[in-house]
């Protein structure tokens, strides 16, 4: 698969010496969905702002489909759509004119059929003649998405696109993202909703303190770094974990009826067989057992803690 966004040693130092990006390098493939995760202040928005031509880098280079974002900024910018965090719209303008105007800014010919299709996708068609000030916060967020799509970008940046919106819009957004990927659009998503990344991303990038900690396929990352937990439901409650089981680092539930055992599937052995034998030797009767996989959120929190250490 061809690389459409390439970043090499990109850095950004603000006046006063704050280093927002530290030699960031990343390659993004055409048609993929990359979820960029990181805590507040990690550098996510700074990276996106540089690639979109809003902020100038201090050092390094970046290209979009081979066009340098500095020396060929018009060509690079024409390929990019951006849904920013902040809702900045002309309050007295009508929805349809707002979207048409954005398309015109990119030198695109008027295409009413395309605008109608985008507005219908975002459940905005019935609001097309409404003024922006008359819309709810969720509807304004939809207008931002429509503006980003109206010039048919090949790379779409979604910077916290569903922050503070209802579940319905979030689900609609996921469907739209899947449709765009099917059309070959590359999508870079930043989000605080880890379930979004877990649901739709192909790869996950983790950034903290201006540095990329890793970029890896989501499924491979969860398989490589995810722990599993064995939950054991006891027939009869216990007041404490027997001393003979201390080597297993078991967690006893508040009701005394559940034991949790964490293990790594990459190890030489899980220790489950020995644990069950030890439980039987202690005379503990089991009612049920089940396993769960650690979520992407747990992996992300662990990575950020390691990076901060």
Secondary structure, DSSP 8 states (H G I E B T S, - for coil): --EEEEEEEEEEE-TTS-EEEEEEEEEEETT-EEEEE--TTSSHHHHHHHHTTSS--SEEEEEETTEETTTTHHHHHHTEEEE-SS----TTSBHHHHHHHHHHHTT----HHHHHHHHHHTT-GGGTTSBGGGS-HHHHHHHHHHHHHTT--SEEEEESTTTT--HHHHHHHHHHHHHHHHTT-EEEEE-S-HHHHHHH-SEEEEEETTEEEEEEEHHHHHHHH--EEEEEEESS--SS--GGGGGG--EE-TTSSEEEEEE-TTSS---HHHHHHHHHHTT--EEEEEEEE--HHHHHHHHHHHHH-
